[in-house]
Amino acid sequence: KRQSKAEEAPSLSTSIRCPAELLRGSVPRLDRLDGARAQEMLCDGNAFVAPMEGLLGTNLLKWDFQYLKRHLPSEKKYGVLLDEGSGKIVMSHSARNGERQVDLAKVNSKGGQQTADASFGTSDQTRMTFEEFLDEAERYKKSGGKAKLPYFGIHLLWRFKPSDNGFVGDIDDEMQSDLWSIKFDLIKEWQEENILP
């Protein structure tokens, strides 16, 4: 007897909030993100996969760790979120706004293992230069997962209200040039046409 695709799909023991087509690998792949088909699917709320270049350009593709190490100010300390034992971070406004700052040296001296309940706790944050973050990420790998996994964060562009002209994070001219290669005019047009939220 030939099985149907639904019967062949692996059974799930827990509820997952994810469209079935994502789990079964049937999401359509489009050649362009800025094409008519992509716009249509966005308007209909349908999932698809497409290259990001149509909206974001190609310059951001070179932003790997080595590139960031060369271009971010070496003395600038950035917010680094720390996982709470689950290998993931739990975002909160208090952490993002710097209200849950911790001394990483004291945290490390107590050990990185957390209880099972800690996976639902709000992640703490510390301040590091990018090179310190790379060192901490390497230390985490060498510890076999017994330290706190760091997640680097940087504000690149933001504004406090629609009338603001906007603000740029503490990055060099080349990184700013990379940012301005994003197709903001098309993104704005799509937002005004309710294609993007």
C-alpha positions as CSV (number, residue, x, y, z in Angstrom):
1,K,0.0,0.0,0.0
2,R,1.4,3.4,-1.0
3,Q,1.5,5.9,1.9
4,S,0.2,9.4,1.6
5,K,2.6,12.3,2.2
6,A,0.8,13.0,5.5
7,E,1.3,9.4,6.6
8,E,5.0,9.6,5.7
9,A,5.6,12.8,7.7
10,P,7.1,12.1,11.2
11,S,4.7,12.3,14.1
12,L,5.3,15.2,16.5
13,S,4.9,14.5,20.3
14,T,4.7,18.1,21.2
15,S,2.7,21.0,19.8
16,I,4.8,23.3,17.5
17,R,3.5,26.6,16.4
18,C,4.7,26.3,12.8
19,P,3.0,26.0,9.5
20,A,2.9,22.4,8.2
21,E,4.6,23.4,5.0
22,L,7.6,24.6,6.9
23,L,8.0,21.3,8.7
24,R,7.6,19.2,5.6
25,G,10.0,21.3,3.5
26,S,7.5,22.4,0.9
27,V,8.0,26.1,1.2
28,P,8.2,27.6,-2.3
29,R,11.6,29.1,-3.4
30,L,11.6,32.3,-5.4
31,D,14.4,33.7,-7.5
32,R,13.7,37.3,-6.4
33,L,12.5,39.0,-3.2
34,D,11.6,42.2,-5.0
35,G,9.6,40.5,-7.7
36,A,5.8,40.5,-8.3
37,R,5.4,36.9,-7.1
38,A,7.1,37.7,-3.8
39,Q,4.9,40.8,-3.3
40,E,1.8,38.7,-4.0
41,M,2.8,36.0,-1.5
42,L,3.7,38.6,1.2
43,C,0.2,40.3,0.7
44,D,-1.5,36.9,1.1
45,G,0.6,36.0,4.2
46,N,2.2,32.9,2.5
47,A,5.6,31.6,3.5
48,F,8.4,31.5,0.9
49,V,12.2,31.5,0.6
50,A,14.0,34.1,-1.5
51,P,17.5,35.7,-1.6
52,M,17.6,38.8,0.6
53,E,19.5,40.9,-2.0
54,G,16.3,42.2,-3.5
55,L,15.7,44.4,-0.4
56,L,18.9,44.4,1.6
57,G,21.5,44.4,-1.2
58,T,24.8,42.4,-1.1
59,N,27.1,44.5,1.1
60,L,25.8,43.0,4.3
61,L,26.9,39.5,3.2
62,K,30.5,40.4,4.0
63,W,29.6,41.2,7.7
64,D,31.3,38.1,9.2
65,F,33.2,38.1,12.5
66,Q,36.5,39.1,10.9
67,Y,34.9,42.0,9.1
68,L,33.2,43.3,12.2
69,K,36.5,42.9,14.2
70,R,38.2,45.1,11.6
71,H,35.5,47.8,11.4
72,L,33.9,48.1,14.8
73,P,35.6,50.6,17.2
74,S,38.0,48.5,19.3
75,E,37.4,50.2,22.6
76,K,33.6,50.5,22.3
77,K,31.6,48.2,24.7
78,Y,28.4,46.7,23.3
79,G,25.5,44.9,24.9
80,V,26.0,41.1,25.1
81,L,23.1,39.0,26.2
82,L,23.8,35.8,28.1
83,D,21.8,32.6,27.8
84,E,20.1,31.3,31.0
85,G,21.1,27.7,30.6
86,S,18.9,26.8,27.6
87,G,21.4,27.8,24.9
88,K,18.9,30.5,23.9
89,I,18.2,34.0,25.0
90,V,15.0,35.4,26.5
91,M,14.6,39.0,25.4
92,S,13.2,41.7,27.7
93,H,13.0,45.4,27.7
94,S,14.9,45.5,31.0
95,A,17.8,43.6,29.5
96,R,17.8,45.6,26.2
97,N,17.7,48.9,28.2
98,G,20.7,47.9,30.3
99,E,18.7,47.3,33.6
100,R,19.9,43.7,34.0
101,Q,23.7,44.3,33.8
102,V,25.8,41.6,35.4
103,D,29.5,41.2,36.1
104,L,30.5,38.3,33.9
105,A,33.6,37.5,36.0
106,K,31.3,36.9,39.0
107,V,28.8,34.9,36.9
108,N,31.6,32.7,35.6
109,S,33.1,32.1,39.0
110,K,29.7,30.6,40.1
111,G,29.6,28.3,37.1
112,G,27.4,28.4,34.0
113,Q,25.1,25.5,34.7
114,Q,21.5,26.6,35.4
115,T,18.4,24.8,36.7
116,A,15.7,23.6,34.3
117,D,13.5,26.5,35.3
118,A,16.3,28.9,34.3
119,S,15.4,28.3,30.6
120,F,12.4,30.4,31.1
121,G,14.2,33.2,32.9
122,T,15.0,36.6,31.4
123,S,18.5,36.8,30.0
124,D,21.0,39.0,31.7
125,Q,23.3,41.4,29.8
126,T,26.9,42.4,30.1
127,R,29.1,44.9,28.2
128,M,32.0,43.8,26.0
129,T,34.2,45.0,23.2
130,F,33.7,42.9,20.1
131,E,37.1,41.3,20.7
132,E,36.0,40.4,24.2
133,F,32.9,38.9,22.8
134,L,34.9,36.7,20.4
135,D,37.1,35.6,23.3
136,E,34.0,34.8,25.4
137,A,32.4,32.8,22.5
138,E,35.6,30.8,22.2
139,R,35.7,30.2,25.9
140,Y,32.2,28.9,25.7
141,K,33.1,26.5,23.0
142,K,36.1,25.2,24.9
143,S,34.0,24.7,28.1
144,G,31.8,22.2,26.3
145,G,28.7,24.4,27.0
146,K,29.3,24.8,30.7
147,A,29.7,28.6,30.4
148,K,27.1,31.2,29.5
149,L,26.6,31.4,25.7
150,P,27.0,35.1,24.6
151,Y,24.9,36.8,22.0
152,F,26.3,40.0,20.5
153,G,23.9,42.9,20.0
154,I,24.4,46.3,18.3
155,H,22.0,49.1,17.5
156,L,22.6,50.1,13.9
157,L,19.7,52.3,12.9
158,W,16.8,53.6,15.1
159,R,14.5,56.4,15.8
160,F,12.3,57.3,18.8
161,K,9.3,58.6,16.8
162,P,8.3,58.7,13.1
163,S,9.3,62.4,12.8
164,D,12.9,61.6,13.7
165,N,15.5,61.6,11.0
166,G,17.0,58.6,12.7
167,F,20.2,57.7,14.4
168,V,23.2,55.6,13.4
169,G,25.1,53.3,15.7
170,D,28.8,53.6,16.5
171,I,30.2,52.1,13.3
172,D,32.8,53.3,10.8
173,D,32.3,54.9,7.4
174,E,32.5,51.7,5.5
175,M,29.9,50.0,7.6
176,Q,27.6,53.0,7.2
177,S,28.1,52.8,3.4
178,D,27.0,49.1,3.6
179,L,23.9,50.1,5.5
180,W,23.0,52.8,3.0
181,S,23.1,50.2,0.2
182,I,19.9,48.7,1.7
183,K,16.9,49.6,-0.5
184,F,15.1,51.7,2.1
185,D,13.0,53.4,-0.6
186,L,11.6,50.1,-1.7
187,I,11.0,49.0,1.9
188,K,9.2,52.2,2.6
189,E,7.1,51.9,-0.5
190,W,6.1,48.3,0.4
191,Q,5.2,49.4,3.9
192,E,3.0,52.2,2.6
193,E,1.3,49.6,0.3
194,N,0.8,47.2,3.2
195,I,3.0,44.6,1.5
196,L,5.4,44.7,4.5
197,P,4.2,45.3,8.1
